[in-house]
Amino acid sequence: MVLGGGQVPTDHWLALPDVTLVDGKPDGRGGRTFRISRFVDMDLSVQSPKDPSVYQTATVYIFDKNGALMVEQTAAADLPAPAPKTAPPPSPAEAETPPPAETTGSEPQADTVEEAISSEAGGVPAP
């Protein structure tokens, strides 16, 4: 299958699976093999462009085992545009961080690290 059409130049068309395109068509030497009597569902994915909605057609090509084109069927493609990016939610650590404690100004402030440790230890001076 080849996604293309619209304003997209043929050298930017997207083939699924990844095969060589010649003038916007697969060259018939790659792809996935299948038999109609033993059909399989195919899930195909690729690293998509930033906006897949630029592709307006999807064309399915079927080749015989010698690489001769047997079927070429084109349909309109209606691929969604990417959703607008939103800011990520805050991490749990950010969401649960309490606001800084307010001081009234009446609490004594330590001038040194040793005084702060001493006051936390109940007034016992640090060694």
NORBELJO-V952723 format. One record per pair of residues at least 6 apart in sequence whose C-alpha atoms are under 8 Angstrom apart, sorted by sequence separation. I is the first residue (numbers start at 1). J is the second residue. D is the distance in whole Angstrom. If there is no record, write none. Layout:
BEGIN
{{I;J;D} {I;J;D}}
END
This chain:
BEGIN
{{4;10;7} {15;21;8} {20;26;6} {21;27;6} {34;40;7} {63;69;4} {64;70;6} {110;116;5} {118;124;5} {19;26;6} {20;27;6} {62;69;6} {63;70;5} {109;116;8} {118;125;5} {4;12;8} {5;13;8} {19;27;8} {61;69;7} {62;70;6} {63;71;7} {117;125;8} {118;126;6} {4;13;5} {61;70;8} {62;71;5} {117;126;7} {3;13;6} {4;14;7} {19;29;8} {20;30;8} {61;71;6} {62;72;7} {115;125;8} {2;13;7} {3;14;5} {13;24;7} {15;26;8} {19;30;6} {60;71;8} {61;72;5} {114;125;8} {115;126;8} {2;14;6} {3;15;6} {11;23;8} {19;31;6} {60;72;6} {61;73;7} {114;126;6} {2;15;4} {10;23;7} {11;24;7} {18;31;7} {59;72;7} {60;73;5} {1;15;6} {2;16;6} {10;24;5} {17;31;6} {59;73;5} {60;74;6} {1;16;5} {17;32;7} {59;74;4} {1;17;7} {58;74;6} {59;75;6} {57;74;7} {58;75;5} {57;75;6} {58;76;6} {57;76;5} {58;77;6} {56;76;6} {57;77;5} {56;77;5} {2;24;8} {55;77;7} {56;78;7} {2;25;8} {55;78;8} {56;79;8} {55;79;7} {53;78;7} {54;79;8} {53;79;5} {17;44;7} {52;79;6} {53;80;5} {16;44;7} {17;45;8} {52;80;7} {53;81;5} {16;45;8} {52;81;6} {16;46;8} {51;81;6} {52;82;8} {51;82;6} {50;82;7} {26;61;8} {28;63;6} {29;67;6} {28;67;4} {27;67;8} {28;68;7} {28;69;7} {8;54;7} {7;54;7} {8;55;7} {6;54;7} {6;55;6} {4;54;8} {5;55;6} {6;56;6} {4;55;5} {5;56;5} {6;57;8} {3;55;6} {4;56;6} {5;57;5} {3;56;7} {4;57;5} {3;57;6} {4;58;7} {3;58;5} {2;58;6} {3;59;7} {1;58;6} {2;59;5} {1;59;5} {2;60;7} {1;60;4} {1;61;6} {3;77;8}}
END
